[in-house]
Amino acid sequence: MKFLVPFLVIASVFVGCKSASKQLERGDYDAALEKAARKIKRNPSKNDDEVWVFNDAYNMAKNRDEATINRLKSKGDPALWAEIYRTYLKLDQHQNLAISLPPVGIQFTEVNYTPEINNAKLKAAAYAYAKGVQLLSYNNRFEARKAHNRFLEVKTYDKNYKDVNNKLAEAKYMGMTNVYFEIVDNAQVVAPLGLIEAIQQINVNDLNETWKNYDTRVDTNKMYHYAIFLNLKMIDVSPEELKENNYVENKTVEDGFDYVLDANGNVQKDTLGNDIKIIKYKTISCQVKELQQFKTARISGTIDFYDNLTNELLKSEPITSDTKFEHHSVIANGNLNALSAATRSKLGGEPLPFPADESLILQAGEVLKQMTKSIVVGNKNSLK
């Protein structure tokens, strides 16, 4: 077993050394360069094979990248400057990797790529900027989003290129889909002012996305592409209801015992000599007077989604919110031990004042607000 461990170590090193050459054979020059360089840095004096792999991979990668640049330049297409720029960067990165290695036979001719990199970067920035400006000129929010991506690309080349920051802001403004939310009160009962205000204060910040903005107040500087209306069609409060229920609860309980007598009037014994007894039972009762109070409020309507550009109703979803006041109070007269646990829990309660109509409506409004937000979230993907 003691010979097995060194063998495994040698085998793993052998496989590791061969992996860079395998990548070279497969034409994966970039990976072969990186792997050979790591091995050379780790052990410069014992990696002749890796030096050979690095030199071969370096030359092949350099020939490949120079051929790619020449081919792209020959097409004369300004859209290709981004790829040309990335290829020059790759050449420079490979050269910097070679420079970083110890002097163990690494062979390359140093080239100053900076002028070519800067030239390609400038032309790539110019093309991306011009393309962004062209996309903005279409005055279409979906094209403006593409323009925004182009201006972000410009900043990867030069973060202060021309007025790129202003163009980014312009593209963001033009590409935004604006949605307006409003409550329309068409109920027969006039809604309390607090209800409208409470629902209108739906927190829409977490609905906002990269290209979508929701407002609950109109901003006259914006064009709204969609409108969402919470159309209140009914606000109803039930009459105050008081029910009285009188009943008796009974329970059978133990009430002492009697001795079992024989024919001679003597107390009978069991096999252990103990007196035989029979438990006596009795029924206890308690009169109960239960008062039940009920009052409910309901708000119902629809949530309507409109396309403002076509004035088309896209979707209408029904919505109903209920809130209920319910109270039970119990007065008991008799043996309280006869009461069930449920009845016992209601003891001592007094009838409560019924809540005002407006208070119940506002409670229903809070529930309605959360329901409204859920429906808006569920439909946000249909607003482009």
Secondary structure, 3 states (H helix, E strand, C coil): CCCHHHHHHHHHHHHHHHHHHHHHHCCCHHHHHHHHHHHHHHCHHHCHHHHHHHHHHHHHHHHHHHHHHHHHHHHCCHHHHHHHHHHHHHHHHHHHHHHHCCCCCCCCCCCCCHHHHHHHHHHHHHHHHHHHHHHHCCCCHHHHHHHHHHHHHHHHHCCCCCCHHHHHHHHHHHHCEEEEEEEEECCCCCCCHHHHHHHHCCCCHHHCECCEEEECCCCCCCCCCEEEEEEEEEEEECCCEEEEEEEEEEEEEEEEEEECECCCCCECECCCCCECEEEEEEEEEEEEEEEEEEEEEEEEEEEEEEECCCCEEEEEEEEEEEEEEEEEEEEEEECHHHCCHHHHCCECCCCCCCCCHHHHHHHHHHHHHHHHHHHHHHCHHHCC
